[in-house]
Amino acid sequence: KKIYETLTAKLNEFNSVEYYYLLNSWFEKEQYDDVNKYINSVGCKYFIEQIDLKDLGIV
């Protein structure tokens, strides 16, 4: 996400980058909690199995 924000920062003043991870149910296991925490810590969102269209601003 940081790289894309840097690359597109000068395009316009309303630039916004959102980065989503689509994970399978394997990542619901407690042993992968660190992956989920990392994704959140870098300002990204993750979804398990499907992305809610409301989160994409489509619906």
N, CA, C and O atoms as a Maestro MAE file, in Angstrom:
{
 s_m_m2io_version
 :::
 2.0.0
}

f_m_ct {
 s_m_title
 :::
 protein
 m_atom[236] {
  # First column is atom index #
  i_m_mmod_type
  r_m_x_coord
  r_m_y_coord
  r_m_z_coord
  i_m_residue_number
  s_m_chain_name
  s_m_pdb_residue_name
  s_m_pdb_atom_name
  i_m_atomic_number
  :::
  1 25 0.828 -1.185 0.000 1 A "LYS " " N  " 7
  2 3 0.000 0.000 0.000 1 A "LYS " " CA " 6
  3 2 0.874 1.252 0.000 1 A "LYS " " C  " 6
  4 15 0.594 2.202 -0.731 1 A "LYS " " O  " 8
  5 25 1.915 1.261 0.802 2 A "LYS " " N  " 7
  6 3 2.768 2.445 0.891 2 A "LYS " " CA " 6
  7 2 3.421 2.768 -0.449 2 A "LYS " " C  " 6
  8 15 3.551 3.936 -0.814 2 A "LYS " " O  " 8
  9 25 3.826 1.745 -1.173 3 A "ILE " " N  " 7
  10 3 4.463 1.963 -2.472 3 A "ILE " " CA " 6
  11 2 3.481 2.591 -3.445 3 A "ILE " " C  " 6
  12 15 3.833 3.536 -4.151 3 A "ILE " " O  " 8
  13 25 2.252 2.080 -3.495 4 A "TYR " " N  " 7
  14 3 1.244 2.639 -4.398 4 A "TYR " " CA " 6
  15 2 0.885 4.065 -4.014 4 A "TYR " " C  " 6
  16 15 0.660 4.902 -4.888 4 A "TYR " " O  " 8
  17 25 0.828 4.351 -2.714 5 A "GLU " " N  " 7
  18 3 0.546 5.718 -2.274 5 A "GLU " " CA " 6
  19 2 1.654 6.660 -2.724 5 A "GLU " " C  " 6
  20 15 1.384 7.777 -3.165 5 A "GLU " " O  " 8
  21 25 2.883 6.216 -2.614 6 A "THR " " N  " 7
  22 3 4.018 7.035 -3.038 6 A "THR " " CA " 6
  23 2 4.007 7.252 -4.546 6 A "THR " " C  " 6
  24 15 4.237 8.367 -5.015 6 A "THR " " O  " 8
  25 25 3.744 6.199 -5.301 7 A "LEU " " N  " 7
  26 3 3.744 6.303 -6.759 7 A "LEU " " CA " 6
  27 2 2.640 7.207 -7.293 7 A "LEU " " C  " 6
  28 15 2.819 7.868 -8.315 7 A "LEU " " O  " 8
  29 25 1.512 7.240 -6.616 8 A "THR " " N  " 7
  30 3 0.370 8.003 -7.126 8 A "THR " " CA " 6
  31 2 0.145 9.321 -6.397 8 A "THR " " C  " 6
  32 15 -0.812 10.030 -6.709 8 A "THR " " O  " 8
  33 25 0.985 9.665 -5.450 9 A "ALA " " N  " 7
  34 3 0.784 10.844 -4.609 9 A "ALA " " CA " 6
  35 2 0.699 12.140 -5.402 9 A "ALA " " C  " 6
  36 15 -0.044 13.043 -5.018 9 A "ALA " " O  " 8
  37 25 1.426 12.251 -6.476 10 A "LYS " " N  " 7
  38 3 1.462 13.507 -7.228 10 A "LYS " " CA " 6
  39 2 0.411 13.581 -8.332 10 A "LYS " " C  " 6
  40 15 0.366 14.565 -9.070 10 A "LYS " " O  " 8
  41 25 -0.428 12.566 -8.457 11 A "LEU " " N  " 7
  42 3 -1.440 12.572 -9.515 11 A "LEU " " CA " 6
  43 2 -2.518 13.610 -9.266 11 A "LEU " " C  " 6
  44 15 -2.902 14.337 -10.182 11 A "LEU " " O  " 8
  45 25 -3.004 13.688 -8.051 12 A "ASN " " N  " 7
  46 3 -3.963 14.724 -7.684 12 A "ASN " " CA " 6
  47 2 -4.062 14.813 -6.172 12 A "ASN " " C  " 6
  48 15 -3.581 13.933 -5.458 12 A "ASN " " O  " 8
  49 25 -4.678 15.864 -5.693 13 A "GLU " " N  " 7
  50 3 -4.732 16.086 -4.251 13 A "GLU " " CA " 6
  51 2 -5.728 15.179 -3.534 13 A "GLU " " C  " 6
  52 15 -5.698 15.079 -2.307 13 A "GLU " " O  " 8
  53 25 -6.605 14.522 -4.278 14 A "PHE " " N  " 7
  54 3 -7.599 13.654 -3.665 14 A "PHE " " CA " 6
  55 2 -7.238 12.179 -3.813 14 A "PHE " " C  " 6
  56 15 -8.109 11.310 -3.770 14 A "PHE " " O  " 8
  57 25 -5.985 11.916 -3.983 15 A "ASN " " N  " 7
  58 3 -5.502 10.555 -4.167 15 A "ASN " " CA " 6
  59 2 -5.801 9.698 -2.937 15 A "ASN " " C  " 6
  60 15 -5.606 10.129 -1.800 15 A "ASN " " O  " 8
  61 25 -6.266 8.509 -3.182 16 A "SER " " N  " 7
  62 3 -6.541 7.573 -2.098 16 A "SER " " CA " 6
  63 2 -6.263 6.157 -2.595 16 A "SER " " C  " 6
  64 15 -6.727 5.760 -3.664 16 A "SER " " O  " 8
  65 25 -5.513 5.416 -1.820 17 A "VAL " " N  " 7
  66 3 -5.195 4.039 -2.177 17 A "VAL " " CA " 6
  67 2 -5.764 3.123 -1.104 17 A "VAL " " C  " 6
  68 15 -5.518 3.315 0.087 17 A "VAL " " O  " 8
  69 25 -6.512 2.146 -1.527 18 A "GLU " " N  " 7
  70 3 -7.023 1.119 -0.621 18 A "GLU " " CA " 6
  71 2 -6.484 -0.217 -1.114 18 A "GLU " " C  " 6
  72 15 -6.511 -0.506 -2.310 18 A "GLU " " O  " 8
  73 25 -6.005 -1.008 -0.205 19 A "TYR " " N  " 7
  74 3 -5.426 -2.297 -0.552 19 A "TYR " " CA " 6
  75 2 -6.154 -3.362 0.258 19 A "TYR " " C  " 6
  76 15 -6.203 -3.289 1.486 19 A "TYR " " O  " 8
  77 25 -6.712 -4.337 -0.422 20 A "TYR " " N  " 7
  78 3 -7.479 -5.396 0.226 20 A "TYR " " CA " 6
  79 2 -6.813 -6.746 -0.007 20 A "TYR " " C  " 6
  80 15 -6.261 -7.016 -1.073 20 A "TYR " " O  " 8
  81 25 -6.881 -7.570 1.005 21 A "TYR " " N  " 7
  82 3 -6.430 -8.950 0.891 21 A "TYR " " CA " 6
  83 2 -7.659 -9.844 0.918 21 A "TYR " " C  " 6
  84 15 -8.515 -9.705 1.791 21 A "TYR " " O  " 8
  85 25 -7.745 -10.743 -0.019 22 A "LEU " " N  " 7
  86 3 -8.807 -11.740 -0.036 22 A "LEU " " CA " 6
  87 2 -8.175 -13.078 0.345 22 A "LEU " " C  " 6
  88 15 -7.431 -13.671 -0.437 22 A "LEU " " O  " 8
  89 25 -8.479 -13.538 1.539 23 A "LEU " " N  " 7
  90 3 -7.876 -14.746 2.083 23 A "LEU " " CA " 6
  91 2 -8.889 -15.880 2.104 23 A "LEU " " C  " 6
  92 15 -10.098 -15.649 2.130 23 A "LEU " " O  " 8
  93 25 -8.388 -17.094 2.091 24 A "ASN " " N  " 7
  94 3 -9.311 -18.222 2.227 24 A "ASN " " CA " 6
  95 2 -9.497 -18.550 3.708 24 A "ASN " " C  " 6
  96 15 -8.847 -17.957 4.569 24 A "ASN " " O  " 8
  97 25 -10.367 -19.478 3.991 25 A "SER " " N  " 7
  98 3 -10.724 -19.795 5.376 25 A "SER " " CA " 6
  99 2 -9.545 -20.331 6.196 25 A "SER " " C  " 6
  100 15 -9.611 -20.376 7.425 25 A "SER " " O  " 8
  101 25 -8.498 -20.725 5.533 26 A "TRP " " N  " 7
  102 3 -7.296 -21.199 6.222 26 A "TRP " " CA " 6
  103 2 -6.789 -20.137 7.201 26 A "TRP " " C  " 6
  104 15 -6.266 -20.477 8.263 26 A "TRP " " O  " 8
  105 25 -6.936 -18.876 6.859 27 A "PHE " " N  " 7
  106 3 -6.412 -17.781 7.669 27 A "PHE " " CA " 6
  107 2 -7.313 -17.419 8.847 27 A "PHE " " C  " 6
  108 15 -7.013 -16.482 9.587 27 A "PHE " " O  " 8
  109 25 -8.406 -18.148 9.028 28 A "GLU " " N  " 7
  110 3 -9.239 -17.972 10.220 28 A "GLU " " CA " 6
  111 2 -8.660 -18.715 11.419 28 A "GLU " " C  " 6
  112 15 -9.082 -18.504 12.556 28 A "GLU " " O  " 8
  113 25 -7.697 -19.579 11.156 29 A "LYS " " N  " 7
  114 3 -7.068 -20.342 12.234 29 A "LYS " " CA " 6
  115 2 -6.269 -19.403 13.137 29 A "LYS " " C  " 6
  116 15 -5.665 -18.436 12.673 29 A "LYS " " O  " 8
  117 25 -6.280 -19.703 14.411 30 A "GLU " " N  " 7
  118 3 -5.600 -18.864 15.398 30 A "GLU " " CA " 6
  119 2 -4.103 -18.727 15.113 30 A "GLU " " C  " 6
  120 15 -3.508 -17.691 15.413 30 A "GLU " " O  " 8
  121 25 -3.501 -19.752 14.544 31 A "GLN " " N  " 7
  122 3 -2.060 -19.709 14.279 31 A "GLN " " CA " 6
  123 2 -1.687 -18.642 13.247 31 A "GLN " " C  " 6
  124 15 -0.516 -18.277 13.142 31 A "GLN " " O  " 8
  125 25 -2.662 -18.137 12.485 32 A "TYR " " N  " 7
  126 3 -2.396 -17.102 11.489 32 A "TYR " " CA " 6
  127 2 -2.854 -15.726 11.946 32 A "TYR " " C  " 6
  128 15 -2.973 -14.805 11.138 32 A "TYR " " O  " 8
  129 25 -3.112 -15.587 13.238 33 A "ASP " " N  " 7
  130 3 -3.544 -14.307 13.784 33 A "ASP " " CA " 6
  131 2 -2.510 -13.210 13.529 33 A "ASP " " C  " 6
  132 15 -2.869 -12.045 13.355 33 A "ASP " " O  " 8
  133 25 -1.227 -13.580 13.505 34 A "ASP " " N  " 7
  134 3 -0.185 -12.587 13.245 34 A "ASP " " CA " 6
  135 2 -0.296 -12.009 11.836 34 A "ASP " " C  " 6
  136 15 0.027 -10.841 11.625 34 A "ASP " " O  " 8
  137 25 -0.743 -12.799 10.883 35 A "VAL " " N  " 7
  138 3 -0.943 -12.314 9.512 35 A "VAL " " CA " 6
  139 2 -2.047 -11.269 9.502 35 A "VAL " " C  " 6
  140 15 -1.900 -10.207 8.897 35 A "VAL " " O  " 8
  141 25 -3.144 -11.569 10.168 36 A "ASN " " N  " 7
  142 3 -4.261 -10.635 10.232 36 A "ASN " " CA " 6
  143 2 -3.866 -9.341 10.942 36 A "ASN " " C  " 6
  144 15 -4.258 -8.253 10.519 36 A "ASN " " O  " 8
  145 25 -3.096 -9.459 12.014 37 A "LYS " " N  " 7
  146 3 -2.627 -8.272 12.738 37 A "LYS " " CA " 6
  147 2 -1.704 -7.437 11.859 37 A "LYS " " C  " 6
  148 15 -1.783 -6.208 11.870 37 A "LYS " " O  " 8
  149 25 -0.838 -8.086 11.106 38 A "TYR " " N  " 7
  150 3 0.063 -7.356 10.213 38 A "TYR " " CA " 6
  151 2 -0.723 -6.583 9.158 38 A "TYR " " C  " 6
  152 15 -0.451 -5.406 8.920 38 A "TYR " " O  " 8
  153 25 -1.682 -7.229 8.535 39 A "ILE " " N  " 7
  154 3 -2.479 -6.574 7.496 39 A "ILE " " CA " 6
  155 2 -3.147 -5.329 8.065 39 A "ILE " " C  " 6
  156 15 -3.144 -4.278 7.425 39 A "ILE " " O  " 8
  157 25 -3.716 -5.438 9.253 40 A "ASN " " N  " 7
  158 3 -4.335 -4.281 9.897 40 A "ASN " " CA " 6
  159 2 -3.307 -3.211 10.247 40 A "ASN " " C  " 6
  160 15 -3.590 -2.020 10.114 40 A "ASN " " O  " 8
  161 25 -2.125 -3.613 10.690 41 A "SER " " N  " 7
  162 3 -1.109 -2.655 11.129 41 A "SER " " CA " 6
  163 2 -0.569 -1.792 9.993 41 A "SER " " C  " 6
  164 15 -0.094 -0.682 10.235 41 A "SER " " O  " 8
  165 25 -0.635 -2.285 8.763 42 A "VAL " " N  " 7
  166 3 -0.150 -1.497 7.626 42 A "VAL " " CA " 6
  167 2 -1.287 -0.732 6.946 42 A "VAL " " C  " 6
  168 15 -1.114 -0.190 5.854 42 A "VAL " " O  " 8
  169 25 -2.447 -0.694 7.600 43 A "GLY " " N  " 7
  170 3 -3.557 0.105 7.099 43 A "GLY " " CA " 6
  171 2 -4.357 -0.532 5.985 43 A "GLY " " C  " 6
  172 15 -5.009 0.167 5.209 43 A "GLY " " O  " 8
  173 25 -4.316 -1.842 5.899 44 A "CYS " " N  " 7
  174 3 -5.071 -2.554 4.870 44 A "CYS " " CA " 6
  175 2 -6.227 -3.311 5.515 44 A "CYS " " C  " 6
  176 15 -6.304 -3.449 6.736 44 A "CYS " " O  " 8
  177 25 -7.106 -3.787 4.672 45 A "LYS " " N  " 7
  178 3 -8.229 -4.603 5.133 45 A "LYS " " CA " 6
  179 2 -8.081 -5.999 4.546 45 A "LYS " " C  " 6
  180 15 -7.476 -6.187 3.491 45 A "LYS " " O  " 8
  181 25 -8.641 -6.965 5.246 46 A "TYR " " N  " 7
  182 3 -8.664 -8.321 4.702 46 A "TYR " " CA " 6
  183 2 -10.064 -8.894 4.832 46 A "TYR " " C  " 6
  184 15 -10.838 -8.513 5.710 46 A "TYR " " O  " 8
  185 25 -10.360 -9.808 3.943 47 A "PHE " " N  " 7
  186 3 -11.641 -10.490 3.927 47 A "PHE " " CA " 6
  187 2 -11.380 -11.981 3.800 47 A "PHE " " C  " 6
  188 15 -10.387 -12.411 3.213 47 A "PHE " " O  " 8
  189 25 -12.290 -12.752 4.361 48 A "ILE " " N  " 7
  190 3 -12.191 -14.203 4.276 48 A "ILE " " CA " 6
  191 2 -13.228 -14.693 3.270 48 A "ILE " " C  " 6
  192 15 -14.428 -14.489 3.453 48 A "ILE " " O  " 8
  193 25 -12.762 -15.333 2.222 49 A "GLU " " N  " 7
  194 3 -13.577 -15.977 1.180 49 A "GLU " " CA " 6
  195 2 -14.295 -15.024 0.219 49 A "GLU " " C  " 6
  196 15 -14.417 -15.340 -0.965 49 A "GLU " " O  " 8
  197 25 -14.767 -13.879 0.688 50 A "GLN " " N  " 7
  198 3 -15.455 -12.957 -0.220 50 A "GLN " " CA " 6
  199 2 -15.335 -11.528 0.297 50 A "GLN " " C  " 6
  200 15 -15.149 -11.298 1.492 50 A "GLN " " O  " 8
  201 25 -15.443 -10.584 -0.614 51 A "ILE " " N  " 7
  202 3 -15.385 -9.169 -0.258 51 A "ILE " " CA " 6
  203 2 -16.797 -8.605 -0.315 51 A "ILE " " C  " 6
  204 15 -17.509 -8.776 -1.305 51 A "ILE " " O  " 8
  205 25 -17.189 -7.937 0.746 52 A "ASP " " N  " 7
  206 3 -18.495 -7.291 0.794 52 A "ASP " " CA " 6
  207 2 -18.474 -6.077 -0.136 52 A "ASP " " C  " 6
  208 15 -17.617 -5.204 0.005 52 A "ASP " " O  " 8
  209 25 -19.394 -6.017 -1.070 53 A "LEU " " N  " 7
  210 3 -19.421 -4.935 -2.050 53 A "LEU " " CA " 6
  211 2 -19.608 -3.567 -1.406 53 A "LEU " " C  " 6
  212 15 -19.195 -2.559 -1.980 53 A "LEU " " O  " 8
  213 25 -20.213 -3.512 -0.241 54 A "LYS " " N  " 7
  214 3 -20.364 -2.238 0.469 54 A "LYS " " CA " 6
  215 2 -19.001 -1.665 0.838 54 A "LYS " " C  " 6
  216 15 -18.810 -0.450 0.808 54 A "LYS " " O  " 8
  217 25 -18.059 -2.526 1.183 55 A "ASP " " N  " 7
  218 3 -16.712 -2.074 1.531 55 A "ASP " " CA " 6
  219 2 -15.965 -1.511 0.332 55 A "ASP " " C  " 6
  220 15 -15.040 -0.715 0.492 55 A "ASP " " O  " 8
  221 25 -16.358 -1.915 -0.854 56 A "LEU " " N  " 7
  222 3 -15.743 -1.392 -2.074 56 A "LEU " " CA " 6
  223 2 -16.457 -0.143 -2.577 56 A "LEU " " C  " 6
  224 15 -16.002 0.498 -3.525 56 A "LEU " " O  " 8
  225 25 -17.576 0.202 -1.943 57 A "GLY " " N  " 7
  226 3 -18.340 1.368 -2.367 57 A "GLY " " CA " 6
  227 2 -19.170 1.129 -3.609 57 A "GLY " " C  " 6
  228 15 -19.574 2.080 -4.278 57 A "GLY " " O  " 8
  229 25 -19.426 -0.120 -3.921 58 A "ILE " " N  " 7
  230 3 -20.183 -0.462 -5.127 58 A "ILE " " CA " 6
  231 2 -21.682 -0.481 -4.842 58 A "ILE " " C  " 6
  232 15 -22.480 -0.125 -5.709 58 A "ILE " " O  " 8
  233 25 -22.068 -0.887 -3.653 59 A "VAL " " N  " 7
  234 3 -23.493 -0.979 -3.289 59 A "VAL " " CA " 6
  235 2 -23.815 0.081 -2.275 59 A "VAL " " C  " 6
  236 15 -24.959 0.184 -1.831 59 A "VAL " " O  " 8
  :::
 }
 m_bond[235] {
  # First column is bond index #
  i_m_from
  i_m_to
  i_m_order
  :::
  1 1 2 1
  2 2 3 1
  3 3 4 2
  4 3 5 1
  5 5 6 1
  6 6 7 1
  7 7 8 2
  8 7 9 1
  9 9 10 1
  10 10 11 1
  11 11 12 2
  12 11 13 1
  13 13 14 1
  14 14 15 1
  15 15 16 2
  16 15 17 1
  17 17 18 1
  18 18 19 1
  19 19 20 2
  20 19 21 1
  21 21 22 1
  22 22 23 1
  23 23 24 2
  24 23 25 1
  25 25 26 1
  26 26 27 1
  27 27 28 2
  28 27 29 1
  29 29 30 1
  30 30 31 1
  31 31 32 2
  32 31 33 1
  33 33 34 1
  34 34 35 1
  35 35 36 2
  36 35 37 1
  37 37 38 1
  38 38 39 1
  39 39 40 2
  40 39 41 1
  41 41 42 1
  42 42 43 1
  43 43 44 2
  44 43 45 1
  45 45 46 1
  46 46 47 1
  47 47 48 2
  48 47 49 1
  49 49 50 1
  50 50 51 1
  51 51 52 2
  52 51 53 1
  53 53 54 1
  54 54 55 1
  55 55 56 2
  56 55 57 1
  57 57 58 1
  58 58 59 1
  59 59 60 2
  60 59 61 1
  61 61 62 1
  62 62 63 1
  63 63 64 2
  64 63 65 1
  65 65 66 1
  66 66 67 1
  67 67 68 2
  68 67 69 1
  69 69 70 1
  70 70 71 1
  71 71 72 2
  72 71 73 1
  73 73 74 1
  74 74 75 1
  75 75 76 2
  76 75 77 1
  77 77 78 1
  78 78 79 1
  79 79 80 2
  80 79 81 1
  81 81 82 1
  82 82 83 1
  83 83 84 2
  84 83 85 1
  85 85 86 1
  86 86 87 1
  87 87 88 2
  88 87 89 1
  89 89 90 1
  90 90 91 1
  91 91 92 2
  92 91 93 1
  93 93 94 1
  94 94 95 1
  95 95 96 2
  96 95 97 1
  97 97 98 1
  98 98 99 1
  99 99 100 2
  100 99 101 1
  101 101 102 1
  102 102 103 1
  103 103 104 2
  104 103 105 1
  105 105 106 1
  106 106 107 1
  107 107 108 2
  108 107 109 1
  109 109 110 1
  110 110 111 1
  111 111 112 2
  112 111 113 1
  113 113 114 1
  114 114 115 1
  115 115 116 2
  116 115 117 1
  117 117 118 1
  118 118 119 1
  119 119 120 2
  120 119 121 1
  121 121 122 1
  122 122 123 1
  123 123 124 2
  124 123 125 1
  125 125 126 1
  126 126 127 1
  127 127 128 2
  128 127 129 1
  129 129 130 1
  130 130 131 1
  131 131 132 2
  132 131 133 1
  133 133 134 1
  134 134 135 1
  135 135 136 2
  136 135 137 1
  137 137 138 1
  138 138 139 1
  139 139 140 2
  140 139 141 1
  141 141 142 1
  142 142 143 1
  143 143 144 2
  144 143 145 1
  145 145 146 1
  146 146 147 1
  147 147 148 2
  148 147 149 1
  149 149 150 1
  150 150 151 1
  151 151 152 2
  152 151 153 1
  153 153 154 1
  154 154 155 1
  155 155 156 2
  156 155 157 1
  157 157 158 1
  158 158 159 1
  159 159 160 2
  160 159 161 1
  161 161 162 1
  162 162 163 1
  163 163 164 2
  164 163 165 1
  165 165 166 1
  166 166 167 1
  167 167 168 2
  168 167 169 1
  169 169 170 1
  170 170 171 1
  171 171 172 2
  172 171 173 1
  173 173 174 1
  174 174 175 1
  175 175 176 2
  176 175 177 1
  177 177 178 1
  178 178 179 1
  179 179 180 2
  180 179 181 1
  181 181 182 1
  182 182 183 1
  183 183 184 2
  184 183 185 1
  185 185 186 1
  186 186 187 1
  187 187 188 2
  188 187 189 1
  189 189 190 1
  190 190 191 1
  191 191 192 2
  192 191 193 1
  193 193 194 1
  194 194 195 1
  195 195 196 2
  196 195 197 1
  197 197 198 1
  198 198 199 1
  199 199 200 2
  200 199 201 1
  201 201 202 1
  202 202 203 1
  203 203 204 2
  204 203 205 1
  205 205 206 1
  206 206 207 1
  207 207 208 2
  208 207 209 1
  209 209 210 1
  210 210 211 1
  211 211 212 2
  212 211 213 1
  213 213 214 1
  214 214 215 1
  215 215 216 2
  216 215 217 1
  217 217 218 1
  218 218 219 1
  219 219 220 2
  220 219 221 1
  221 221 222 1
  222 222 223 1
  223 223 224 2
  224 223 225 1
  225 225 226 1
  226 226 227 1
  227 227 228 2
  228 227 229 1
  229 229 230 1
  230 230 231 1
  231 231 232 2
  232 231 233 1
  233 233 234 1
  234 234 235 1
  235 235 236 2
  :::
 }
}
